[in-house]
Amino acid sequence: MPPPDDHRHDRGHSHDHDHDHGQAPPSDMALRVKALESLLAEKGLVDPAALDAIIDTYEHKVGPRNGARVVARAWTDPAFRQRLLADATAAIIELGCDGGLEGRFLVALENTPEVHNLVVCTLCSCYPWAVLGLPPVWYKSPPYRSRAVIDPRGVLAEFGLRIPDEVEVRVWDSTAEVRYMVVPERPAGTEGWTEEALAALVTRDSMIGVGRGLAPEAAA
């Protein structure tokens, strides 16, 4: 059986519920996924509650929280930071965050005042579930997958992130064997903060490279 993050098992991250009032109508793909799920549930082949539990696990437990812990540790522990940049797969195993990689290599990319990193998968939607959780819909979309390579600064600007001309933007293309995560710059004014407090400033988008860590006042 293919691993859970294989694109052949992509459920479209469209497990939407009826309470999403005011949102855009679901796409044709989302409707087809929902119809298939309903049919399988009706025949007793899947348990909707189990699917909800799996998605909740990857969204809130296996995913972004793990990545946030990794980043926070890198911000506070220089030795761990060096191990993470040298061998991210081994480093996250130290923190018990290896579930979901299943033999793939993880590479950590450090943002600095001189370099900003952006992650994309131009072929499908390869993504480090172990540390980022479920991939957002826009990450899998053809416009992002193509334009992130052609016009990365323009794409970042659309996310509200404007990178100065003097800062180099590096785009990293994920593959079936290699996945990437960005270590964003530590927000100013967080000296002396605990790892737990720092982790609350790390967002999924900042670990993909389309955003920055939250400002300290956002966690107040």
C-alpha positions in Angstrom: 0.0 0.0 0.0 1.4 3.5 -0.9 2.3 5.7 2.1 -0.4 8.1 3.3 1.3 11.2 1.7 1.5 9.6 -1.7 -0.4 11.8 -4.2 -2.4 8.8 -5.3 -4.2 8.9 -2.0 -4.8 12.6 -2.1 -8.4 13.3 -0.8 -8.1 16.9 -1.9 -8.1 18.1 1.7 -11.7 18.8 1.1 -13.2 17.3 4.2 -15.4 20.3 4.6 -18.6 20.4 6.7 -21.9 22.1 6.3 -21.0 24.8 8.8 -18.7 26.6 6.4 -21.2 29.3 5.7 -20.1 32.3 3.6 -17.3 30.3 1.9 -16.9 29.7 -1.8 -18.9 26.8 -3.1 -17.0 23.5 -3.1 -15.1 22.6 -6.3 -16.1 19.7 -8.6 -13.3 17.6 -7.1 -14.5 18.3 -3.5 -18.0 17.3 -4.5 -16.8 14.1 -6.1 -14.6 13.2 -3.1 -17.6 13.9 -0.8 -19.9 11.7 -2.9 -17.4 8.9 -3.0 -16.9 9.1 0.8 -20.7 9.0 1.3 -21.0 6.0 -0.9 -18.2 4.1 0.8 -19.7 5.0 4.2 -23.1 3.8 3.1 -21.7 0.5 2.0 -19.9 0.2 5.4 -16.4 0.3 3.8 -15.2 3.4 5.6 -16.0 5.0 8.9 -16.5 8.8 8.5 -15.5 9.3 12.2 -12.2 7.5 11.5 -11.5 9.7 8.5 -12.2 12.8 10.7 -9.8 11.5 13.3 -7.0 10.8 10.7 -7.4 14.3 9.3 -7.4 15.9 12.7 -4.3 14.0 13.6 -2.4 15.2 10.6 -3.7 18.8 10.9 -3.1 19.3 14.6 -0.9 16.5 16.0 1.4 14.9 13.5 1.9 18.0 11.4 2.4 21.7 12.1 2.8 21.3 15.8 5.7 19.0 15.2 7.3 21.4 12.8 6.8 24.3 15.2 8.6 22.3 18.0 11.5 21.6 15.6 11.8 25.2 14.7 11.6 26.4 18.3 14.3 24.0 19.3 16.5 25.2 16.5 16.0 28.8 17.6 17.0 28.0 21.2 19.6 25.2 20.8 22.5 26.0 18.5 23.8 22.5 18.6 20.4 21.1 17.6 20.2 23.8 14.9 23.5 22.5 13.4 22.3 18.9 13.5 19.0 19.9 11.9 20.7 21.7 9.0 23.2 18.9 8.5 20.7 16.0 8.7 17.1 17.1 9.3 15.8 13.5 9.2 17.9 12.4 12.1 17.3 15.6 14.0 13.5 15.3 13.9 13.7 11.7 15.0 15.4 13.1 18.1 12.2 14.9 18.9 10.0 11.9 18.0 8.7 13.6 14.8 9.6 10.9 12.2 6.1 9.5 11.6 5.1 10.2 8.0 8.5 10.4 6.3 8.8 6.6 5.7 12.2 6.4 4.3 12.3 9.9 2.6 14.9 12.5 3.4 14.0 15.8 5.0 16.1 18.8 4.3 15.9 21.9 6.6 16.4 25.3 4.9 17.3 28.2 7.1 16.0 31.7 6.3 18.5 34.5 7.0 18.7 38.2 6.4 20.4 37.5 3.1 18.4 34.4 1.9 14.7 33.5 1.8 13.7 30.0 1.0 10.5 28.9 -0.7 9.3 25.3 -1.1 7.2 23.9 -4.0 6.5 20.6 -5.7 6.2 21.2 -9.4 5.3 17.6 -10.4 2.5 16.8 -7.9 2.2 17.7 -4.2 5.2 16.1 -2.4 5.1 17.5 1.1 6.6 16.7 4.5 3.5 15.5 6.4 5.6 14.5 9.4 6.3 18.2 10.3 3.8 20.3 8.4 0.6 18.2 8.4 -1.8 18.1 5.5 -0.8 20.2 2.5 -2.9 23.3 1.9 -5.1 23.3 -1.2 -3.1 26.1 -2.8 0.2 24.1 -2.5 -1.3 21.5 -4.8 -2.7 23.9 -7.3 -1.1 24.2 -10.8 -0.8 28.0 -10.5 1.3 27.8 -7.4 3.3 24.9 -8.6 4.3 26.7 -11.8 4.5 30.3 -10.8 6.5 29.7 -7.6 9.4 28.7 -9.9 8.8 31.4 -12.6 7.9 34.3 -10.4 8.6 33.5 -6.7 8.7 37.2 -5.6 5.3 37.8 -7.3 3.8 34.7 -5.6 5.2 35.7 -2.2 3.8 39.2 -2.7 0.4 37.7 -3.2 0.7 36.0 0.2 1.5 39.4 1.6 5.2 38.7 1.9 7.4 41.3 0.1 11.1 40.3 0.0 13.6 43.2 -0.5 15.5 43.1 -3.7 18.8 42.6 -1.9 17.5 39.3 -0.4 18.1 36.3 -2.5 15.0 34.0 -3.0 15.8 30.3 -3.4 13.1 28.0 -4.7 13.3 24.3 -3.7 11.4 21.6 -5.7 10.3 18.7 -3.6 10.4 15.2 -5.0 9.2 11.7 -4.0 12.5 11.1 -2.2 13.3 14.5 -0.8 11.1 16.9 1.2 11.9 20.3 2.5 10.9 22.5 5.5 11.9 26.1 6.1 13.3 27.3 9.4 12.0 30.9 9.4 14.0 33.7 11.1 13.3 34.0 14.8 11.0 37.0 15.4 12.7 40.0 17.2 11.8 40.6 20.8 11.6 36.9 21.8 14.9 36.7 23.7 14.5 34.5 26.8 11.2 32.9 25.6 10.6 29.3 26.2 10.4 26.7 23.4 6.7 26.3 24.0 6.1 30.1 23.7 8.3 30.3 20.6 6.5 27.3 18.9 3.3 29.3 19.1 4.8 31.8 16.7 5.7 29.3 14.1 3.1 28.9 11.3 2.7 26.3 8.6 3.1 29.0 6.0 6.4 30.1 7.5 7.7 26.6 7.2 6.8 26.5 3.5 8.3 29.9 3.0 5.2 31.9 2.0 5.1 33.6 5.4 7.1 34.6 8.4 6.8 33.6 12.0 4.1 35.5 14.0 5.1 38.7 15.8 5.5 38.4 19.6 2.4 40.5 20.2 0.3 38.0 18.3 0.9 35.4 21.0 0.1 37.8 23.8 
